[in-house]
Amino acid sequence: MPPRQRRSYTAEYKVEAAHRVIDSGRTISEVARELGIDPGMLSVWVKHERRRITAAEAHGDTPLEPAERAELQRLRRQVAELEKDNQFLVKASAYFAAMQKNRPGSS
């Protein structure tokens, strides 16, 4: 049997997975099966998110609504795509600058 592959999850993914349980009232095992992750791991994420929500409420903060959380995730994805575009442009710019220097007749 091959060894289990270890996967790394972003904080946003963990929060979203936890809220699939918290907001819907579904069981941890249902959501874990749907996402293809270990129920024990999802249980820990749900516990941490519930603690975070309780702590925020104790300080007078209200948790994000599902629609607000979805918009935040959309914006984060958009920023990530823009960062990738910027990295590409920086590399392309450096490449073309180097090509200009190596062109015959340039000094």
Secondary structure, DSSP 8 states (H G I E B T S, - for coil): ----------HHHHHHHHHHHHTT---HHHHHHHHTS-HHHHHHHHHHHHHHHHHHHHTT-----HHHHHHHHHHHHHHHHHHHHHHHHHHHHHHHHHHHHHSTT--
